[in-house]
Amino acid sequence: MKAVAEMKVVVVGAGYAGMLAANRVARKVRAAEVTVVNPRPDFVERVRLHQRIAGTDAAATPIASMLRAGAALRVGTVERIGDGVVTLDDGTGLAFDWAFLAMGSTVRPVPGTVPVGSWEGAERARTALAALPAGSAVTVVGGGATGIETAAEIAEARPDLRVRIVGRAVAADFTDRAHRKVRDGLAALGVEVVDDSLVRAADGAVHLGSGVALPSDLTLWAIVSGVPDLAARSGLTVDGDGRAAVDATLRSVDDERIFAIGDCAAVPGARFACALAGPQAAVAVDNLRRLLAGRTPAPYTPRYVARAVTLGRGAAVAQFTRRDDSLRRSHLAGRGGVVLKELASRGGKFGARTGIGG
């Protein structure tokens, strides 16, 4: 290994995991030269994209304003990683001694829909939404947190629209009482809840599995599915979802110089969740420090606390969970739920900016 003073660290991706990792390395391994590679110059608060769509929050901050001294941004798209080099799509190569894969997850919308789980999709959705005249119908496909928050935010911001949410089982990831409060909150905002599956979106309508066709002037896809294919394209071992296979310490099973963190890492027991990005990044960086000091890296275990969804700007439901993500009976609703969700959202950005987390 090179001397620490010459060590180069490349972080691929500038979401919650990537930004926390970059700033934590810059803070704790001061002699390291850190380069963050990201397709855009902004840090996107993914948990606020529904607010961006509805026009109630910006959801983006320049990455350069968030990086600590010792870390720099390179705007670009990574084509491949391997053999100690991160290769960009313009042919440029960035040599590394250690790398962190933190590309996050992705959205694969069906034809006729606009994805809301990515910055580009959210911008398309925001523009299309702003152009809709009163009385138009908006359909949000996806009964999980992303779909619920998107439908609720739009309904509150645009009460002149007809908003519905379509999912096989809307708000299924909650206990019975919390489930009812989520659905009651959607109803209070005027959101029509349709427990059904989307077959196709075409001809100004959504065609459902039950055979029903409902008019839809804008159909938004709010289901996260899979990850970018960089790991697979680079020849790294991946699981069935394309996530990079890692050992217990979050290092690639193929290249011990590469850590994979966040949604793109195949961590047993981990689901797609921003709440896990920070803790994984913190453990990975601390393991790098252990390795540099000749110590044994520590294993990572997912630890869950709660699942929370906002229902517009003034209500939320937080479902508490056990560490293994199984549901507890207790939940928090109303303003208390709003405070808890907002603290979690702000905490994610705080960790990304400071490198503090875990």
C-alpha positions as a Python dict, from the first residue, in 0.01 Angstrom:
ca = {
    (1, 'M'): (0, 0, 0),
    (2, 'K'): (111, 353, -69),
    (3, 'A'): (192, 583, 217),
    (4, 'V'): (-118, 753, 358),
    (5, 'A'): (11, 1092, 238),
    (6, 'E'): (-16, 968, -122),
    (7, 'M'): (-344, 782, -83),
    (8, 'K'): (-615, 850, -341),
    (9, 'V'): (-978, 779, -261),
    (10, 'V'): (-1254, 792, -525),
    (11, 'V'): (-1622, 801, -426),
    (12, 'V'): (-1867, 711, -702),
    (13, 'G'): (-2200, 879, -633),
    (14, 'A'): (-2294, 1184, -427),
    (15, 'G'): (-2610, 1078, -250),
    (16, 'Y'): (-2645, 1029, 124),
    (17, 'A'): (-2394, 744, 139),
    (18, 'G'): (-2140, 889, -102),
    (19, 'M'): (-2134, 1236, 49),
    (20, 'L'): (-2104, 1109, 404),
    (21, 'A'): (-1824, 875, 301),
    (22, 'A'): (-1632, 1149, 118),
    (23, 'N'): (-1659, 1398, 401),
    (24, 'R'): (-1581, 1137, 666),
    (25, 'V'): (-1264, 1032, 484),
    (26, 'A'): (-1166, 1397, 440),
    (27, 'R'): (-1228, 1456, 810),
    (28, 'K'): (-1068, 1144, 954),
    (29, 'V'): (-793, 1060, 702),
    (30, 'R'): (-668, 1413, 650),
    (31, 'A'): (-379, 1329, 418),
    (32, 'A'): (-605, 1142, 174),
    (33, 'E'): (-697, 1299, -159),
    (34, 'V'): (-1069, 1243, -211),
    (35, 'T'): (-1248, 1276, -544),
    (36, 'V'): (-1627, 1251, -568),
    (37, 'V'): (-1761, 1156, -911),
    (38, 'N'): (-2126, 1237, -981),
    (39, 'P'): (-2329, 1296, -1298),
    (40, 'R'): (-2458, 1631, -1172),
    (41, 'P'): (-2310, 1910, -958),
    (42, 'D'): (-2584, 1897, -694),
    (43, 'F'): (-2651, 1684, -389),
    (44, 'V'): (-3012, 1571, -424),
    (45, 'E'): (-3221, 1508, -114),
    (46, 'R'): (-3406, 1210, -248),
    (47, 'V'): (-3646, 1210, 47),
    (48, 'R'): (-3763, 1556, -65),
    (49, 'L'): (-3817, 1489, -436),
    (50, 'H'): (-4193, 1478, -385),
    (51, 'Q'): (-4167, 1831, -249),
    (52, 'R'): (-3963, 1937, -551),
    (53, 'I'): (-4233, 1801, -780),
    (54, 'A'): (-4506, 1990, -597),
    (55, 'G'): (-4298, 2309, -581),
    (56, 'T'): (-4271, 2317, -201),
    (57, 'D'): (-3894, 2257, -167),
    (58, 'A'): (-3579, 2285, -380),
    (59, 'A'): (-3437, 1941, -279),
    (60, 'A'): (-3091, 2018, -424),
    (61, 'T'): (-2772, 2180, -290),
    (62, 'P'): (-2444, 2240, -478),
    (63, 'I'): (-2204, 1959, -389),
    (64, 'A'): (-1909, 2196, -386),
    (65, 'S'): (-2068, 2386, -96),
    (66, 'M'): (-2096, 2065, 108),
    (67, 'L'): (-1752, 1909, 60),
    (68, 'R'): (-1488, 1947, 327),
    (69, 'A'): (-1132, 2054, 255),
    (70, 'G'): (-946, 1760, 105),
    (71, 'A'): (-1240, 1649, -110),
    (72, 'A'): (-1314, 1765, -465),
    (73, 'L'): (-1596, 1708, -713),
    (74, 'R'): (-1561, 1567, -1062),
    (75, 'V'): (-1882, 1595, -1263),
    (76, 'G'): (-1905, 1296, -1493),
    (77, 'T'): (-2045, 949, -1546),
    (78, 'V'): (-1847, 640, -1452),
    (79, 'E'): (-1819, 378, -1723),
    (80, 'R'): (-1620, 117, -1533),
    (81, 'I'): (-1434, 53, -1211),
    (82, 'G'): (-1156, -200, -1166),
    (83, 'D'): (-781, -259, -1150),
    (84, 'G'): (-739, 49, -933),
    (85, 'V'): (-894, 284, -1187),
    (86, 'V'): (-1232, 455, -1218),
    (87, 'T'): (-1291, 514, -1590),
    (88, 'L'): (-1528, 791, -1696),
    (89, 'D'): (-1737, 789, -2011),
    (90, 'D'): (-1508, 1051, -2167),
    (91, 'G'): (-1217, 807, -2140),
    (92, 'T'): (-1056, 976, -1841),
    (93, 'G'): (-913, 746, -1577),
    (94, 'L'): (-895, 826, -1204),
    (95, 'A'): (-647, 606, -1018),
    (96, 'F'): (-743, 501, -667),
    (97, 'D'): (-602, 316, -372),
    (98, 'W'): (-951, 284, -222),
    (99, 'A'): (-1292, 341, -374),
    (100, 'F'): (-1649, 365, -248),
    (101, 'L'): (-1936, 262, -473),
    (102, 'A'): (-2241, 465, -371),
    (103, 'M'): (-2456, 495, -683),
    (104, 'G'): (-2785, 442, -501),
    (105, 'S'): (-3089, 281, -660),
    (106, 'T'): (-3280, 360, -974),
    (107, 'V'): (-3630, 377, -1119),
    (108, 'R'): (-3749, 187, -1425),
    (109, 'P'): (-4083, 337, -1527),
    (110, 'V'): (-4327, 167, -1758),
    (111, 'P'): (-4403, 345, -2087),
    (112, 'G'): (-4641, 636, -2052),
    (113, 'T'): (-4533, 724, -1699),
    (114, 'V'): (-4287, 974, -1552),
    (115, 'P'): (-4051, 846, -1277),
    (116, 'V'): (-4039, 1045, -953),
    (117, 'G'): (-3750, 868, -777),
    (118, 'S'): (-3471, 1041, -971),
    (119, 'W'): (-3377, 1406, -1013),
    (120, 'E'): (-3433, 1402, -1389),
    (121, 'G'): (-3771, 1235, -1351),
    (122, 'A'): (-3875, 1470, -1073),
    (123, 'E'): (-3791, 1768, -1293),
    (124, 'R'): (-4001, 1629, -1576),
    (125, 'A'): (-4285, 1565, -1334),
    (126, 'R'): (-4258, 1915, -1186),
    (127, 'T'): (-4277, 2079, -1527),
    (128, 'A'): (-4568, 1861, -1641),
    (129, 'L'): (-4756, 1916, -1316),
    (130, 'A'): (-4718, 2293, -1333),
    (131, 'A'): (-4868, 2291, -1684),
    (132, 'L'): (-5182, 2099, -1588),
    (133, 'P'): (-5505, 2302, -1584),
    (134, 'A'): (-5755, 2276, -1300),
    (135, 'G'): (-5962, 1960, -1306),
    (136, 'S'): (-5687, 1744, -1455),
    (137, 'A'): (-5632, 1392, -1323),
    (138, 'V'): (-5297, 1285, -1176),
    (139, 'T'): (-5224, 919, -1104),
    (140, 'V'): (-4936, 813, -879),
    (141, 'V'): (-4838, 448, -925),
    (142, 'G'): (-4682, 284, -621),
    (143, 'G'): (-4831, 215, -279),
    (144, 'G'): (-4509, 255, -78),
    (145, 'A'): (-4360, 561, 90),
    (146, 'T'): (-4255, 734, -234),
    (147, 'G'): (-4600, 701, -385),
    (148, 'I'): (-4784, 803, -69),
    (149, 'E'): (-4573, 1114, -13),
    (150, 'T'): (-4590, 1216, -379),
    (151, 'A'): (-4969, 1183, -397),
    (152, 'A'): (-5021, 1366, -68),
    (153, 'E'): (-4784, 1652, -151),
    (154, 'I'): (-4941, 1712, -492),
    (155, 'A'): (-5294, 1695, -352),
    (156, 'E'): (-5216, 1951, -85),
    (157, 'A'): (-5025, 2186, -318),
    (158, 'R'): (-5278, 2153, -605),
    (159, 'P'): (-5626, 2102, -457),
    (160, 'D'): (-5765, 2193, -800),
    (161, 'L'): (-5646, 1858, -939),
    (162, 'R'): (-5794, 1510, -906),
    (163, 'V'): (-5523, 1297, -748),
    (164, 'R'): (-5525, 921, -704),
    (165, 'I'): (-5272, 663, -589),
    (166, 'V'): (-5266, 314, -740),
    (167, 'G'): (-5090, 21, -573),
    (168, 'R'): (-5147, -346, -504),
    (169, 'A'): (-5178, -266, -133),
    (170, 'V'): (-5135, 102, -50),
    (171, 'A'): (-4959, 157, 287),
    (172, 'A'): (-4916, -216, 344),
    (173, 'D'): (-4589, -164, 536),
    (174, 'F'): (-4770, -42, 847),
    (175, 'T'): (-4963, -204, 1131),
    (176, 'D'): (-5342, -191, 1114),
    (177, 'R'): (-5386, 132, 1313),
    (178, 'A'): (-5103, 315, 1138),
    (179, 'H'): (-5228, 181, 803),
    (180, 'R'): (-5570, 333, 868),
    (181, 'K'): (-5417, 667, 964),
    (182, 'V'): (-5215, 681, 645),
    (183, 'R'): (-5518, 609, 432),
    (184, 'D'): (-5736, 848, 633),
    (185, 'G'): (-5470, 1116, 584),
    (186, 'L'): (-5473, 1059, 208),
    (187, 'A'): (-5853, 1076, 205),
    (188, 'A'): (-5848, 1402, 402),
    (189, 'L'): (-5637, 1554, 125),
    (190, 'G'): (-5878, 1431, -139),
    (191, 'V'): (-5653, 1151, -269),
    (192, 'E'): (-5843, 857, -416),
    (193, 'V'): (-5684, 529, -308),
    (194, 'V'): (-5706, 244, -561),
    (195, 'D'): (-5576, -96, -453),
    (196, 'D'): (-5497, -239, -793),
    (197, 'S'): (-5205, -295, -1031),
    (198, 'L'): (-5110, -96, -1338),
    (199, 'V'): (-5113, -287, -1665),
    (200, 'R'): (-5032, 4, -1894),
    (201, 'A'): (-5062, 381, -1923),
    (202, 'A'): (-5179, 498, -2265),
    (203, 'D'): (-5433, 712, -2446),
    (204, 'G'): (-5483, 946, -2151),
    (205, 'A'): (-5573, 668, -1910),
    (206, 'V'): (-5432, 410, -1671),
    (207, 'H'): (-5541, 55, -1744),
    (208, 'L'): (-5556, -157, -1430),
    (209, 'G'): (-5532, -528, -1359),
    (210, 'S'): (-5899, -540, -1267),
    (211, 'G'): (-5986, -431, -1621),
    (212, 'V'): (-6082, -79, -1519),
    (213, 'A'): (-5949, 219, -1715),
    (214, 'L'): (-5927, 553, -1534),
    (215, 'P'): (-5858, 890, -1699),
    (216, 'S'): (-5510, 1025, -1624),
    (217, 'D'): (-5357, 1342, -1764),
    (218, 'L'): (-5027, 1278, -1584),
    (219, 'T'): (-4913, 939, -1458),
    (220, 'L'): (-4620, 927, -1217),
    (221, 'W'): (-4417, 613, -1148),
    (222, 'A'): (-4319, 594, -780),
    (223, 'I'): (-4164, 247, -752),
    (224, 'V'): (-3790, 207, -692),
    (225, 'S'): (-3655, -104, -864),
    (226, 'G'): (-3296, -209, -908),
    (227, 'V'): (-2968, -21, -918),
    (228, 'P'): (-2741, 125, -1187),
    (229, 'D'): (-2550, -151, -1367),
    (230, 'L'): (-2199, -15, -1302),
    (231, 'A'): (-2096, -301, -1074),
    (232, 'A'): (-2216, -569, -1317),
    (233, 'R'): (-2069, -381, -1614),
    (234, 'S'): (-1735, -372, -1434),
    (235, 'G'): (-1731, -748, -1382),
    (236, 'L'): (-1799, -737, -1009),
    (237, 'T'): (-2017, -1005, -854),
    (238, 'V'): (-2376, -885, -811),
    (239, 'D'): (-2698, -1026, -675),
    (240, 'G'): (-3025, -1070, -864),
    (241, 'D'): (-3102, -699, -832),
    (242, 'G'): (-2762, -594, -965),
    (243, 'R'): (-2628, -487, -626),
    (244, 'A'): (-2258, -537, -563),
    (245, 'A'): (-2181, -841, -348),
    (246, 'V'): (-1992, -745, -32),
    (247, 'D'): (-1845, -920, 267),
    (248, 'A'): (-1951, -849, 625),
    (249, 'T'): (-1729, -539, 634),
    (250, 'L'): (-1885, -389, 317),
    (251, 'R'): (-1589, -463, 90),
    (252, 'S'): (-1647, -608, -256),
    (253, 'V'): (-1600, -984, -263),
    (254, 'D'): (-1396, -937, -581),
    (255, 'D'): (-1175, -638, -498),
    (256, 'E'): (-1085, -562, -138),
    (257, 'R'): (-997, -203, -233),
    (258, 'I'): (-1361, -129, -314),
    (259, 'F'): (-1632, -67, -55),
    (260, 'A'): (-1996, -73, -169),
    (261, 'I'): (-2245, 124, 42),
    (262, 'G'): (-2608, 228, 30),
    (263, 'D'): (-2872, 90, -203),
    (264, 'C'): (-2616, -43, -453),
    (265, 'A'): (-2465, -283, -196),
    (266, 'A'): (-2600, -635, -151),
    (267, 'V'): (-2611, -631, 228),
    (268, 'P'): (-2811, -918, 383),
    (269, 'G'): (-3120, -783, 558),
    (270, 'A'): (-3098, -439, 396),
    (271, 'R'): (-3377, -292, 185),
    (272, 'F'): (-3364, 21, -28),
    (273, 'A'): (-3363, 293, 238),
    (274, 'C'): (-3194, 629, 282),
    (275, 'A'): (-3186, 553, 655),
    (276, 'L'): (-2923, 283, 596),
    (277, 'A'): (-2700, 488, 367),
    (278, 'G'): (-2537, 697, 639),
    (279, 'P'): (-2465, 413, 882),
    (280, 'Q'): (-2316, 199, 605),
    (281, 'A'): (-2095, 484, 487),
    (282, 'A'): (-1976, 550, 841),
    (283, 'V'): (-1891, 184, 904),
    (284, 'A'): (-1710, 154, 569),
    (285, 'V'): (-1493, 461, 632),
    (286, 'D'): (-1416, 350, 985),
    (287, 'N'): (-1317, 11, 845),
    (288, 'L'): (-1083, 185, 602),
    (289, 'R'): (-921, 359, 898),
    (290, 'R'): (-890, 27, 1080),
    (291, 'L'): (-722, -129, 777),
    (292, 'L'): (-480, 163, 745),
    (293, 'A'): (-390, 117, 1111),
    (294, 'G'): (-336, -258, 1067),
    (295, 'R'): (-648, -348, 1262),
    (296, 'T'): (-931, -589, 1179),
    (297, 'P'): (-1235, -425, 1013),
    (298, 'A'): (-1568, -456, 1191),
    (299, 'P'): (-1881, -620, 1047),
    (300, 'Y'): (-2187, -415, 959),
    (301, 'T'): (-2540, -511, 1064),
    (302, 'P'): (-2850, -319, 949),
    (303, 'R'): (-3039, -155, 1233),
    (304, 'Y'): (-3384, -16, 1169),
    (305, 'V'): (-3580, 227, 1385),
    (306, 'A'): (-3894, 336, 1201),
    (307, 'R'): (-4074, 385, 872),
    (308, 'A'): (-4230, 724, 823),
    (309, 'V'): (-4435, 899, 556),
    (310, 'T'): (-4546, 1259, 532),
    (311, 'L'): (-4902, 1339, 434),
    (312, 'G'): (-4858, 1689, 302),
    (313, 'R'): (-4681, 1955, 509),
    (314, 'G'): (-4882, 1919, 830),
    (315, 'A'): (-4922, 1549, 897),
    (316, 'A'): (-4719, 1228, 897),
    (317, 'V'): (-4727, 873, 1029),
    (318, 'A'): (-4418, 708, 1175),
    (319, 'Q'): (-4431, 332, 1228),
    (320, 'F'): (-4173, 210, 1479),
    (321, 'T'): (-3984, -109, 1398),
    (322, 'R'): (-3750, -351, 1568),
    (323, 'R'): (-3387, -357, 1465),
    (324, 'D'): (-3459, -632, 1212),
    (325, 'D'): (-3727, -413, 1046),
    (326, 'S'): (-4021, -613, 1181),
    (327, 'L'): (-4309, -391, 1291),
    (328, 'R'): (-4374, -283, 1646),
    (329, 'R'): (-4728, -205, 1754),
    (330, 'S'): (-4646, 157, 1835),
    (331, 'H'): (-4657, 447, 1592),
    (332, 'L'): (-4660, 826, 1598),
    (333, 'A'): (-4902, 1036, 1394),
    (334, 'G'): (-4998, 1400, 1342),
    (335, 'R'): (-4752, 1672, 1430),
    (336, 'G'): (-4537, 1431, 1627),
    (337, 'G'): (-4492, 1223, 1314),
    (338, 'V'): (-4403, 1536, 1117),
    (339, 'V'): (-4133, 1630, 1369),
    (340, 'L'): (-3984, 1280, 1365),
    (341, 'K'): (-3980, 1262, 984),
    (342, 'E'): (-3833, 1610, 949),
    (343, 'L'): (-3559, 1534, 1202),
    (344, 'A'): (-3470, 1220, 1006),
    (345, 'S'): (-3464, 1411, 677),
    (346, 'R'): (-3250, 1690, 817),
    (347, 'G'): (-3025, 1435, 986),
    (348, 'G'): (-2954, 1268, 654),
    (349, 'K'): (-2836, 1594, 501),
    (350, 'F'): (-2640, 1687, 814),
    (351, 'G'): (-2452, 1356, 796),
    (352, 'A'): (-2383, 1403, 426),
    (353, 'R'): (-2246, 1753, 485),
    (354, 'T'): (-2037, 1677, 794),
    (355, 'G'): (-1936, 1313, 761),
    (356, 'I'): (-2091, 1250, 1102),
    (357, 'G'): (-2319, 949, 1128),
    (358, 'G'): (-2340, 583, 1211),
}
